[in-house]
C-alpha cells in the first residue's frame, strides 16, 4: 500500500494517494511508513485547496512522526510555500526540531522570494548565517534581489561581502543580481565596479548594467556601453538591450539616435517584436515626433498593446491635438480585449474637459467605477476627474471628489483652487488656500502661480502686494515660473508700473517673461510699448519670437492697417511659422477684423497649415462681422462636409452673423440645429445673440416672449434666461429700435436685479432721452451721482 501511494504521487495521480492512505489506516496492524508522508504531502500540494494538507499536518503532529522526520517537515514547508501560505510555512520552519540541512533554508528563501515577501527573505538569510548554513546560488539571488527591493544598502553590503568571502562572485547569475541590486538603489558606480570585476559576463550582465544607467539616468553611458557590447565576441544585443536604449533616448530627447535604433531594429529583424514596436512608438511620442509615432502605430504595430494606445493618446494631448487624442481613445475602447486603465483615463479626461463634454466625462467616471479602479487612493486619477468636472462648471462634483480623495496631494489642492478661479468663485479659492496653509500641505511653485492668477482675477492691488510678500517669505519669488506669474498678476491688476519694475529686477528671464509683458501691453492697447519691448527682446537677448509672441503682437493690430499686417505676414514666413495653426488663425482673424476679407479667405484656403475647429470658427465669424451672413452659412455647410463637428463657439459665430445681417429665419434654423442635432445646450452668449437678432429685426415682442416663457429651454443644463446679460441685450435692442414700452419694462426688471453694470443704466438713460422723457433720464443719472453705480476707470497708455 505504501508503494502504491508513492507510485501514484510520482505519476501525478494526486487524489488516489489520499484514498489509499485513508484505506491503509482502516487495515489492522497496518501503519504507514515514514517515507510515505513526503509523497503524500507532495500530492496535497497539487490539490485545489489546503484541506487535505491541514488534515495530514494534524495527523503528523498527533502520531509523533513530525518530530523525527526531516522529510515530513520539508514536505509541509514546500506545501505551504506552494499555496502562498507564508505564515504557516514560517511557523513550520520555526517549529522544526531538526534544521541541520542548508537546503531547508534554501527552500524557504526560494519560497519567500517567489512570493515577493522581501523582508522575510532577508530575515531567513540572516538566520541561516547565525546557524552557519551555506545557501545555494538560487537562494543568494533571491536574497540579493530582496535587498534591492528593500533599497537597504547596509544589507546589500552584507550580502555582497558574503558573496566575495565564499567565492560566489565567480558565478555569473550572482554577479547579474548584484548589478541589478545596486542599480535599483541608485548606486550605479557600485554596479559598474561589480561589472568591471566580473570574470564571466553574459548578455544579461551587459543588459543589467545598461538598464541601470538607463534608469538612473546616464544616457551617454548607455550608448557607450551599447557600442562596447556590439564589439564583444559571441554576444548579441537582445530585446532587453534595445528597450533600455529606447528608454534612454526618451530621457535624453535624442530623437536622431532613436531613429538610428529604429532603423537598426528593422535591419536585424527585431522590429516585429511587440514590446520593441510599442517602445519605438512611445519613443517618438515622448520626443514630440507625433507624426512618426502615428505612422509607427498605424502601419507597423500589428499587435497594439495598451501601452502603445496610451502613448499615442498622451502624445496627442501633450501636443495640443485634443480631437485626435479623443479619436484614438474612442477607437481603443471598442477594440476587443482592450480595457483602458487609470493612465488612459487620466490622459483623456483633460481632452474632454477642453471640449466641455460633460457627457463623456460622466461616462468615463462610470467606467472607472465599473472597473473598480480606486479613485480615492489614486490621486492622479482623482485630480484629473476633479479638474474635468471643474472645467465643465460642475464645481459641487469637483468638491465631492476632493473630499473623498484619500490624502490629497499638493496637485489636488492646486486643481481645486484652479476650479474656483475658472468658475469665478474667488472667495472660495482664497479660503481653500488658507485651509491648505493651515493643514500644512507643502506648497509648490504651481500653488503660487495659481494664487497669482486668483489675485489677478480679484483685480486688487492690495491683495497682489500681500501675496508678492508671501511668495518672498516662502522663497518662491526667485523661481522663474513664479516671477512670470507675478508680472502677469500686476498687469491684470492694472498696475503696469509694478510689473515693469519687477520685470527689470529679474536676474533671469525667458521668452515667456517677454511674452507676458508684450501680450498684456497689447491687450491694454499700448501697442507702441509692446512693439518697443518686442524690439528690445530681439536686440538684447537674441530670443527668437515664438507663436505666443506673434499672436500677442497680432492682438494689438485690431486698428492697424493692411500694410502692418502684410509686414507681419512676411515676418511669419521669414521665420518659418506659417505652418503653425494658432499663428495662422490669429492672422486670419486680424485681417477679417480690419475688413480685408479677401486676404483672410486667401490665407484660410492655404494648405501650408493644418486647419482646426478654430480656423473654421474664425472665418465664419469674419464673414458675419463684415456683413456677409450668407457666406457664413455656406462655410458652415462646407465645414460639416469636411468632417468638422461644430461646437458652441461655431454657433455663437453663426448666430452673431445672422444678427448683424438681419437673417432671422436662418438664425432660428441654426439655433434649432444646435439643440436638436448637435445636442449643444444654449449658453448666455447664444441667448444674447438670439435676443439681439430679434431686436434688430424689430421683433422685440417676440424676443420678450422668448425670455419670459423660455420656449427653447427644455433641458436643465441650459443657461438661465433670467439674467442681467440677457435682459441687457434686449434693452440694447430697445435702444436700437426706440421701443419705449418694452424698454421701460426691462429697465424695471434690471433695477430689481440690482445690477451694478454701468452700461445698462446708461442705455436706459439714453433711451429716455431719445424719447424726450427728461425727468426719467434725470432720475437714472442720479443713481450715478449717489454713487450706487460706479463706472470702471479706463486704462491709459500715456505716462507722465
KAHUFEN-V29918 format. One record per residue. N is the residue number from 0. RES is the residue in three letters. SS is DSSP state (hx for helix, st for strand, lp for the rest). PSI is psi in degrees with one decimal (* if undefined). Layout:
n: {N;N}
res: {RES;RES}
ss: {SS;SS}
psi: {PSI;PSI}
This chain:
n: {0;1;2;3;4;5;6;7;8;9;10;11;12;13;14;15;16;17;18;19;20;21;22;23;24;25;26;27;28;29;30;31;32;33;34;35;36;37;38;39;40;41;42;43;44;45;46;47;48;49;50;51;52;53;54;55;56;57;58;59;60;61;62;63;64;65;66;67;68;69;70;71;72;73;74;75;76;77;78;79;80;81;82;83;84;85;86;87;88;89;90;91;92;93;94;95;96;97;98;99;100;101;102;103;104;105;106;107;108;109;110;111;112;113;114;115;116;117;118;119;120;121;122;123;124;125;126;127;128;129;130;131;132;133;134;135;136;137;138;139;140;141;142;143;144;145;146;147;148;149;150;151;152;153;154;155;156;157;158;159;160;161;162;163;164;165;166;167;168;169;170;171;172;173;174;175;176;177;178;179;180;181;182;183;184;185;186;187;188;189;190;191;192;193;194;195;196;197;198;199;200;201;202;203;204;205;206;207;208;209;210;211;212;213;214;215;216;217;218;219;220;221;222;223;224;225;226;227;228;229;230;231;232;233;234;235;236;237;238;239;240;241;242;243;244;245;246;247;248;249;250;251;252;253;254;255;256;257;258;259;260;261;262;263;264;265;266;267;268;269;270;271;272;273;274;275;276;277;278;279;280;281;282;283;284;285;286;287;288;289;290;291;292;293;294;295;296;297;298;299;300;301;302;303;304;305;306;307;308;309;310;311;312;313;314;315;316;317;318;319;320;321;322;323;324;325;326;327;328;329;330;331;332;333;334;335;336;337;338;339;340;341;342;343;344;345;346;347;348;349;350;351;352;353;354;355;356;357;358;359;360;361;362;363;364;365;366;367;368;369;370;371;372;373;374;375;376;377;378;379;380;381;382;383;384;385;386;387;388;389;390;391;392;393;394;395;396;397;398;399;400;401;402;403;404;405;406;407;408;409;410;411;412;413;414;415;416;417;418;419;420;421;422;423;424;425;426;427;428;429;430;431;432;433;434;435;436;437;438;439;440;441;442;443;444;445;446;447;448;449;450;451;452;453;454;455;456;457;458;459;460;461;462;463;464;465;466;467;468;469;470;471;472;473;474;475;476;477;478;479;480;481;482;483;484;485;486;487;488;489;490;491;492;493;494;495;496;497;498;499;500;501;502;503;504;505;506;507;508;509;510;511;512;513;514;515;516;517;518;519;520;521;522;523;524;525;526;527;528;529;530;531;532;533;534;535;536;537;538;539;540;541;542;543;544;545;546;547;548;549;550;551;552;553;554;555;556;557;558;559;560;561;562;563;564;565;566;567;568;569;570;571;572;573;574;575;576;577;578;579;580;581;582;583;584;585;586;587;588;589;590;591;592;593;594;595;596;597;598;599;600;601;602;603;604;605;606;607;608;609;610;611;612;613;614;615;616;617;618;619;620;621;622;623;624;625;626;627;628;629;630;631;632;633;634;635;636;637;638;639;640;641;642;643;644;645;646;647;648;649;650;651;652;653;654;655;656;657;658;659;660;661;662;663;664;665;666;667;668;669;670;671;672;673;674;675;676;677;678;679;680;681;682;683;684;685;686;687;688;689;690;691;692;693;694;695;696;697;698;699;700;701;702;703;704;705;706;707;708;709;710;711;712;713;714;715;716;717;718;719;720;721;722;723;724;725;726;727;728;729;730;731;732;733;734;735;736;737;738;739;740;741;742;743;744;745;746;747;748;749;750;751;752;753;754;755;756;757;758;759;760;761;762;763;764;765;766;767;768;769;770;771;772;773;774;775;776;777;778;779;780;781;782;783;784;785;786;787;788;789;790;791;792;793;794;795;796;797;798;799}
res: {UNK;UNK;UNK;UNK;UNK;UNK;UNK;UNK;UNK;UNK;UNK;UNK;UNK;UNK;UNK;UNK;UNK;UNK;UNK;UNK;UNK;UNK;UNK;UNK;UNK;UNK;UNK;UNK;UNK;UNK;UNK;UNK;UNK;UNK;UNK;UNK;UNK;UNK;UNK;UNK;UNK;UNK;UNK;UNK;UNK;UNK;UNK;UNK;UNK;UNK;UNK;UNK;UNK;UNK;UNK;UNK;UNK;UNK;UNK;UNK;UNK;UNK;UNK;UNK;UNK;UNK;UNK;UNK;UNK;UNK;UNK;UNK;UNK;UNK;UNK;UNK;UNK;UNK;UNK;UNK;UNK;UNK;UNK;UNK;UNK;UNK;UNK;UNK;UNK;UNK;UNK;UNK;UNK;UNK;UNK;UNK;UNK;UNK;UNK;UNK;UNK;UNK;UNK;UNK;UNK;UNK;UNK;UNK;UNK;UNK;UNK;UNK;UNK;UNK;UNK;UNK;UNK;UNK;UNK;UNK;UNK;UNK;UNK;UNK;UNK;UNK;UNK;UNK;UNK;UNK;UNK;UNK;UNK;UNK;UNK;UNK;UNK;UNK;UNK;UNK;UNK;UNK;UNK;UNK;UNK;UNK;UNK;UNK;UNK;UNK;UNK;UNK;UNK;UNK;UNK;UNK;UNK;UNK;UNK;UNK;UNK;UNK;UNK;UNK;UNK;UNK;UNK;UNK;UNK;UNK;UNK;UNK;UNK;UNK;UNK;UNK;UNK;UNK;UNK;UNK;UNK;UNK;UNK;UNK;UNK;UNK;UNK;UNK;UNK;UNK;UNK;UNK;UNK;UNK;UNK;UNK;UNK;UNK;UNK;UNK;UNK;UNK;UNK;UNK;UNK;UNK;UNK;UNK;UNK;UNK;UNK;UNK;UNK;UNK;UNK;UNK;UNK;UNK;UNK;UNK;UNK;UNK;UNK;UNK;UNK;UNK;UNK;UNK;UNK;UNK;UNK;UNK;UNK;UNK;UNK;UNK;UNK;UNK;UNK;UNK;UNK;UNK;UNK;UNK;UNK;UNK;UNK;UNK;UNK;UNK;UNK;UNK;UNK;UNK;UNK;UNK;UNK;UNK;UNK;UNK;UNK;UNK;UNK;UNK;UNK;UNK;UNK;UNK;UNK;UNK;UNK;UNK;UNK;UNK;UNK;UNK;UNK;UNK;UNK;UNK;UNK;UNK;UNK;UNK;UNK;UNK;UNK;UNK;UNK;UNK;UNK;UNK;UNK;UNK;UNK;UNK;UNK;UNK;UNK;UNK;UNK;UNK;UNK;UNK;UNK;UNK;UNK;UNK;UNK;UNK;UNK;UNK;UNK;UNK;UNK;UNK;UNK;UNK;UNK;UNK;UNK;UNK;UNK;UNK;UNK;UNK;UNK;UNK;UNK;UNK;UNK;UNK;UNK;UNK;UNK;UNK;UNK;UNK;UNK;UNK;UNK;UNK;UNK;UNK;UNK;UNK;UNK;UNK;UNK;UNK;UNK;UNK;UNK;UNK;UNK;UNK;UNK;UNK;UNK;UNK;UNK;UNK;UNK;UNK;UNK;UNK;UNK;UNK;UNK;UNK;UNK;UNK;UNK;UNK;UNK;UNK;UNK;UNK;UNK;UNK;UNK;UNK;UNK;UNK;UNK;UNK;UNK;UNK;UNK;UNK;UNK;UNK;UNK;UNK;UNK;UNK;UNK;UNK;UNK;UNK;UNK;UNK;UNK;UNK;UNK;UNK;UNK;UNK;UNK;UNK;UNK;UNK;UNK;UNK;UNK;UNK;UNK;UNK;UNK;UNK;UNK;UNK;UNK;UNK;UNK;UNK;UNK;UNK;UNK;UNK;UNK;UNK;UNK;UNK;UNK;UNK;UNK;UNK;UNK;UNK;UNK;UNK;UNK;UNK;UNK;UNK;UNK;UNK;UNK;UNK;UNK;UNK;UNK;UNK;UNK;UNK;UNK;UNK;UNK;UNK;UNK;UNK;UNK;UNK;UNK;UNK;UNK;UNK;UNK;UNK;UNK;UNK;UNK;UNK;UNK;UNK;UNK;UNK;UNK;UNK;UNK;UNK;UNK;UNK;UNK;UNK;UNK;UNK;UNK;UNK;UNK;UNK;UNK;UNK;UNK;UNK;UNK;UNK;UNK;UNK;UNK;UNK;UNK;UNK;UNK;UNK;UNK;UNK;UNK;UNK;UNK;UNK;UNK;UNK;UNK;UNK;UNK;UNK;UNK;UNK;UNK;UNK;UNK;UNK;UNK;UNK;UNK;UNK;UNK;UNK;UNK;UNK;UNK;UNK;UNK;UNK;UNK;UNK;UNK;UNK;UNK;UNK;UNK;UNK;UNK;UNK;UNK;UNK;UNK;UNK;UNK;UNK;UNK;UNK;UNK;UNK;UNK;UNK;UNK;UNK;UNK;UNK;UNK;UNK;UNK;UNK;UNK;UNK;UNK;UNK;UNK;UNK;UNK;UNK;UNK;UNK;UNK;UNK;UNK;UNK;UNK;UNK;UNK;UNK;UNK;UNK;UNK;UNK;UNK;UNK;UNK;UNK;UNK;UNK;UNK;UNK;UNK;UNK;UNK;UNK;UNK;UNK;UNK;UNK;UNK;UNK;UNK;UNK;UNK;UNK;UNK;UNK;UNK;UNK;UNK;UNK;UNK;UNK;UNK;UNK;UNK;UNK;UNK;UNK;UNK;UNK;UNK;UNK;UNK;UNK;UNK;UNK;UNK;UNK;UNK;UNK;UNK;UNK;UNK;UNK;UNK;UNK;UNK;UNK;UNK;UNK;UNK;UNK;UNK;UNK;UNK;UNK;UNK;UNK;UNK;UNK;UNK;UNK;UNK;UNK;UNK;UNK;UNK;UNK;UNK;UNK;UNK;UNK;UNK;UNK;UNK;UNK;UNK;UNK;UNK;UNK;UNK;UNK;UNK;UNK;UNK;UNK;UNK;UNK;UNK;UNK;UNK;UNK;UNK;UNK;UNK;UNK;UNK;UNK;UNK;UNK;UNK;UNK;UNK;UNK;UNK;UNK;UNK;UNK;UNK;UNK;UNK;UNK;UNK;UNK;UNK;UNK;UNK;UNK;UNK;UNK;UNK;UNK;UNK;UNK;UNK;UNK;UNK;UNK;UNK;UNK;UNK;UNK;UNK;UNK;UNK;UNK;UNK;UNK;UNK;UNK;UNK;UNK;UNK;UNK;UNK;UNK;UNK;UNK;UNK;UNK;UNK;UNK;UNK;UNK;UNK;UNK;UNK;UNK;UNK;UNK;UNK;UNK;UNK;UNK;UNK;UNK;UNK;UNK;UNK;UNK;UNK;UNK;UNK;UNK;UNK;UNK;UNK;UNK;UNK;UNK;UNK;UNK;UNK;UNK;UNK;UNK;UNK;UNK;UNK;UNK;UNK;UNK;UNK;UNK;UNK;UNK;UNK;UNK;UNK;UNK;UNK;UNK;UNK;UNK}
ss: {lp;hx;hx;hx;hx;hx;hx;hx;hx;hx;lp;lp;lp;hx;hx;hx;hx;hx;hx;hx;hx;hx;hx;hx;hx;hx;lp;lp;lp;lp;lp;lp;lp;lp;lp;hx;hx;hx;hx;hx;hx;hx;hx;hx;lp;lp;lp;lp;lp;lp;hx;hx;hx;hx;hx;hx;hx;hx;hx;hx;hx;hx;hx;lp;lp;hx;hx;hx;lp;hx;hx;hx;hx;hx;hx;hx;hx;hx;hx;hx;hx;hx;hx;lp;lp;hx;hx;hx;hx;hx;hx;hx;hx;hx;hx;lp;lp;lp;lp;lp;lp;hx;hx;hx;hx;hx;hx;hx;hx;hx;hx;hx;hx;hx;lp;lp;lp;hx;hx;hx;hx;hx;hx;hx;hx;hx;hx;hx;hx;hx;lp;lp;lp;lp;lp;lp;hx;hx;hx;hx;hx;hx;hx;hx;hx;hx;hx;hx;hx;hx;lp;lp;hx;hx;hx;hx;hx;hx;hx;hx;hx;hx;hx;hx;hx;lp;lp;hx;hx;hx;lp;hx;hx;hx;hx;hx;hx;hx;hx;hx;hx;hx;hx;hx;lp;lp;lp;hx;hx;hx;hx;hx;hx;hx;hx;hx;hx;lp;lp;lp;lp;lp;hx;hx;hx;hx;hx;hx;hx;hx;hx;hx;hx;hx;hx;hx;lp;lp;hx;hx;hx;hx;hx;hx;hx;hx;hx;hx;hx;hx;hx;lp;lp;lp;lp;lp;lp;lp;hx;hx;hx;hx;hx;hx;hx;hx;hx;hx;hx;hx;hx;hx;lp;lp;hx;hx;hx;hx;hx;hx;hx;hx;hx;hx;hx;hx;hx;hx;lp;lp;lp;lp;lp;hx;hx;hx;hx;hx;hx;hx;hx;hx;hx;hx;hx;hx;lp;lp;lp;hx;hx;hx;hx;hx;hx;hx;hx;hx;hx;hx;lp;lp;lp;lp;lp;hx;hx;hx;hx;hx;hx;hx;hx;hx;hx;hx;hx;hx;lp;lp;lp;hx;hx;hx;hx;hx;hx;hx;hx;hx;hx;hx;hx;lp;lp;lp;lp;lp;lp;lp;lp;hx;hx;hx;hx;hx;hx;hx;hx;hx;hx;hx;hx;hx;lp;lp;lp;hx;hx;hx;hx;hx;hx;hx;hx;hx;hx;hx;hx;hx;lp;lp;lp;lp;lp;lp;lp;lp;hx;hx;hx;hx;hx;hx;hx;hx;hx;hx;hx;hx;hx;lp;lp;lp;hx;hx;hx;hx;hx;hx;hx;hx;hx;hx;lp;lp;lp;lp;lp;hx;hx;hx;hx;hx;hx;hx;hx;hx;hx;hx;hx;hx;lp;lp;lp;hx;hx;hx;hx;hx;hx;hx;hx;hx;hx;hx;hx;hx;lp;lp;lp;lp;lp;lp;hx;hx;hx;hx;hx;hx;hx;hx;hx;hx;hx;hx;hx;hx;lp;lp;hx;hx;hx;hx;hx;hx;hx;hx;hx;hx;hx;hx;hx;lp;lp;lp;lp;lp;lp;hx;hx;hx;hx;hx;hx;hx;hx;hx;hx;hx;hx;hx;lp;lp;lp;hx;hx;hx;hx;hx;hx;hx;hx;hx;hx;lp;lp;lp;lp;lp;hx;hx;hx;hx;hx;hx;hx;hx;hx;hx;hx;hx;hx;lp;lp;lp;hx;hx;hx;hx;hx;hx;hx;hx;hx;hx;hx;hx;hx;hx;lp;lp;lp;lp;lp;lp;hx;hx;hx;hx;hx;hx;hx;hx;hx;lp;lp;lp;lp;lp;lp;hx;hx;hx;hx;hx;hx;hx;hx;hx;hx;hx;hx;hx;lp;lp;lp;lp;lp;lp;hx;hx;hx;hx;hx;hx;hx;hx;hx;hx;hx;hx;hx;lp;lp;lp;hx;hx;hx;hx;hx;hx;hx;hx;lp;lp;lp;lp;lp;lp;lp;lp;hx;hx;hx;hx;hx;hx;hx;hx;hx;hx;hx;hx;hx;lp;lp;lp;hx;hx;hx;hx;hx;hx;hx;hx;hx;hx;hx;hx;hx;lp;lp;lp;lp;lp;lp;hx;hx;hx;hx;hx;hx;hx;hx;hx;hx;hx;hx;hx;hx;lp;lp;hx;hx;hx;hx;hx;hx;hx;hx;hx;hx;hx;hx;hx;lp;lp;lp;lp;lp;lp;lp;hx;hx;hx;hx;hx;hx;hx;hx;hx;hx;hx;hx;hx;lp;lp;lp;hx;hx;hx;hx;hx;hx;hx;hx;hx;hx;lp;lp;lp;lp;lp;lp;lp;lp;lp;lp;lp;lp;lp;lp;hx;hx;hx;hx;hx;hx;hx;hx;hx;hx;hx;hx;hx;hx;lp;lp;hx;hx;hx;hx;hx;hx;hx;hx;hx;hx;hx;hx;hx;lp;lp;lp;lp;lp;hx;hx;hx;hx;hx;hx;hx;hx;hx;hx;hx;hx;hx;lp;lp;lp;hx;hx;hx;hx;hx;hx;hx;hx;hx;hx;hx;hx;lp;lp;lp;lp;lp;lp;lp;lp;lp;lp;lp;lp;lp;lp;lp}
psi: {-41.2;-39.5;-36.9;-39.5;-45.2;-42.9;-38.4;-38.0;-38.0;-32.6;17.4;29.0;82.9;-21.1;-31.6;-41.0;-35.4;-40.8;-45.4;-34.7;-45.7;-39.2;-37.0;-34.9;-24.4;-18.7;138.9;144.3;28.9;115.8;140.6;144.9;153.8;-39.0;-17.6;-30.6;-29.0;-43.4;-39.4;-44.0;-31.9;-39.2;-38.4;-33.9;-19.7;3.0;161.4;-26.2;175.6;7.5;-48.1;-36.0;-44.5;-41.4;-43.4;-34.1;-43.3;-39.6;-39.7;-41.4;-43.2;-39.8;-12.6;2.7;-36.5;-35.8;-18.5;7.4;109.2;-37.2;-37.0;-41.7;-42.0;-38.3;-44.4;-42.0;-47.2;-37.2;-48.6;-37.2;-37.7;-34.9;-7.7;13.0;79.6;-32.7;-48.2;-37.6;-44.8;-33.9;-42.4;-43.5;-44.9;-32.7;-7.0;124.2;-28.0;119.7;52.1;17.5;118.4;-23.7;-27.0;-43.7;-40.8;-37.7;-47.3;-35.8;-44.0;-42.5;-44.5;-36.0;-41.9;-38.5;3.9;35.0;85.6;-35.2;-42.3;-32.6;-48.9;-38.0;-43.6;-39.1;-42.4;-37.5;-36.3;-40.2;-38.0;-34.6;6.1;39.7;149.5;124.9;161.1;178.7;-40.7;-41.4;-44.2;-41.4;-38.7;-41.7;-44.4;-42.7;-39.0;-39.8;-38.4;-41.3;-37.4;-17.6;41.4;99.8;-33.3;-46.2;-32.4;-43.6;-42.2;-48.1;-40.0;-41.7;-42.0;-40.6;-46.4;-39.7;-26.5;13.7;16.1;-8.1;-2.2;-6.4;122.9;-30.2;-39.9;-40.6;-45.2;-40.3;-39.5;-42.3;-44.9;-38.5;-49.9;-32.7;-42.2;-30.9;-2.3;8.4;70.9;-24.1;-40.8;-35.6;-41.2;-38.0;-42.8;-42.4;-44.9;-34.4;-13.9;134.1;-44.7;135.6;133.4;-173.9;-30.2;-36.5;-49.5;-45.1;-37.3;-43.3;-41.3;-44.2;-37.9;-45.7;-33.2;-34.6;-21.4;-19.0;159.6;83.9;-39.3;-38.9;-35.5;-49.5;-35.3;-45.0;-37.2;-42.6;-40.3;-40.0;-40.0;-25.3;-12.7;143.1;144.5;17.6;130.7;127.5;142.0;-165.3;-42.7;-39.6;-48.7;-29.4;-41.2;-40.1;-45.9;-34.1;-40.4;-35.9;-41.1;-46.1;-39.5;-9.8;36.7;74.0;-26.1;-40.7;-39.7;-38.8;-36.2;-41.7;-41.3;-49.2;-39.4;-39.8;-39.2;-42.5;-33.5;-0.1;15.8;-7.7;-21.4;-12.7;132.1;-43.0;-43.8;-40.1;-43.2;-40.9;-37.2;-44.8;-44.8;-38.7;-47.6;-38.6;-46.7;-25.4;11.8;26.4;70.5;-34.9;-37.8;-41.8;-42.6;-41.2;-44.7;-43.2;-46.6;-37.4;-37.0;-30.8;98.2;-45.6;103.9;129.4;169.5;-34.5;-42.3;-40.0;-47.4;-39.4;-42.6;-39.3;-47.0;-38.6;-46.0;-43.3;-43.1;-35.2;-0.7;9.8;71.6;-42.4;-40.0;-39.4;-42.6;-39.7;-42.2;-42.9;-43.8;-31.0;-38.9;-43.5;-20.2;-4.1;136.9;141.4;23.3;103.8;119.2;144.6;-172.6;-32.6;-41.8;-48.7;-41.6;-27.2;-32.9;-21.9;-44.6;-27.6;-51.3;-27.7;-37.0;-27.4;-7.0;36.9;83.6;-29.6;-44.2;-40.4;-42.3;-38.8;-43.6;-41.2;-41.7;-40.7;-39.1;-44.3;-43.0;-37.9;-9.3;21.5;138.3;86.3;-34.4;-36.0;-17.2;93.2;-35.9;-47.0;-43.4;-36.5;-39.5;-41.1;-45.9;-47.5;-40.6;-46.8;-39.4;-41.0;-19.5;15.1;19.5;72.2;-38.9;-42.3;-41.3;-40.7;-39.2;-43.2;-39.5;-45.7;-25.9;-13.4;128.2;116.3;67.8;137.0;-175.2;-40.3;-36.6;-44.1;-45.4;-40.6;-42.7;-37.0;-42.5;-36.5;-44.9;-40.7;-45.3;-32.4;19.9;30.4;68.6;-42.4;-41.9;-39.1;-42.7;-40.0;-40.2;-37.6;-43.0;-39.7;-37.6;-42.5;-42.7;-32.7;-0.6;35.3;134.7;129.0;147.3;-179.2;-30.4;-37.5;-48.3;-42.2;-43.4;-42.0;-30.5;-39.7;-42.3;-45.0;-37.9;-37.6;-29.9;-21.0;37.9;111.1;-33.6;-47.9;-37.4;-45.4;-40.5;-42.6;-31.5;-43.7;-38.8;-42.9;-34.6;-43.8;-38.1;-4.5;22.3;-16.3;-18.9;-13.2;132.6;-42.4;-35.3;-42.3;-42.6;-41.3;-36.7;-40.8;-48.3;-38.5;-47.7;-37.8;-43.8;-24.4;5.6;29.2;73.8;-23.8;-46.0;-42.0;-45.3;-34.9;-45.8;-38.1;-45.5;-24.3;-10.3;127.4;-35.8;129.9;155.1;-176.3;-31.3;-40.2;-49.7;-40.0;-39.3;-47.1;-46.5;-46.7;-47.1;-39.4;-40.3;-37.7;-37.3;-6.4;7.7;63.8;-33.8;-41.1;-39.8;-43.6;-36.0;-43.5;-35.8;-46.1;-39.3;-40.2;-42.9;-40.0;-36.0;-34.9;-24.2;9.4;136.2;124.3;139.4;-169.4;-36.5;-39.8;-49.9;-44.1;-38.9;-43.2;-36.0;-29.5;-32.1;9.9;20.2;-29.8;13.1;166.0;167.2;-33.4;-39.8;-44.7;-35.7;-38.1;-43.0;-37.2;-41.8;-39.3;-41.9;-42.2;-41.2;-42.3;12.5;34.5;5.3;-11.6;-9.3;122.1;-46.0;-39.3;-46.8;-35.8;-43.1;-38.4;-43.4;-45.0;-41.6;-45.0;-40.5;-38.5;-23.0;6.5;4.6;74.3;-30.2;-47.3;-38.9;-43.7;-38.8;-45.1;-38.0;-36.2;-9.1;151.3;10.0;-25.3;156.1;116.9;142.7;-173.6;-39.5;-34.8;-47.7;-42.8;-42.1;-43.1;-39.4;-45.0;-38.7;-43.5;-42.8;-45.6;-14.8;19.2;19.2;64.2;-35.4;-39.4;-34.3;-44.4;-40.2;-41.7;-34.3;-43.6;-40.1;-37.5;-42.2;-40.4;-36.6;3.8;13.3;125.8;123.6;148.8;-172.4;-36.7;-37.4;-47.5;-29.5;-44.0;-42.4;-47.5;-37.5;-40.2;-46.1;-36.2;-47.7;-27.3;2.6;24.1;74.7;-44.6;-44.0;-39.2;-44.8;-35.8;-44.7;-37.6;-43.0;-39.2;-40.2;-42.8;-45.6;-45.6;-46.8;0.3;35.5;119.4;135.8;136.7;179.1;-37.2;-41.4;-44.0;-43.0;-34.3;-43.1;-45.6;-44.7;-38.9;-46.4;-36.6;-42.4;-26.3;17.3;31.1;49.8;-37.4;-39.9;-43.3;-40.7;-39.9;-36.5;-44.7;-44.9;-41.7;-19.8;48.9;-31.2;-7.8;85.2;-10.9;148.6;-21.4;-4.7;151.2;146.2;132.8;-31.3;71.0;160.1;-39.7;-44.3;-47.5;-34.7;-38.2;-39.8;-37.0;-38.4;-38.8;-36.0;-40.7;-38.4;-39.9;4.0;36.1;99.3;-35.6;-50.9;-38.0;-42.5;-41.5;-40.9;-38.3;-42.3;-39.1;-44.5;-36.5;-34.4;-28.8;-3.4;46.8;134.9;12.3;123.8;-36.6;-41.8;-39.2;-37.6;-41.2;-43.6;-39.8;-43.3;-34.3;-43.0;-42.2;-40.9;-28.0;13.8;33.6;77.9;-36.5;-44.7;-40.1;-40.4;-39.7;-40.2;-40.2;-24.9;-25.7;-41.4;-39.8;-33.0;-9.2;13.1;-28.6;129.5;129.6;132.3;133.0;145.1;164.2;125.6;138.8;-5.9;137.6;145.5;*}
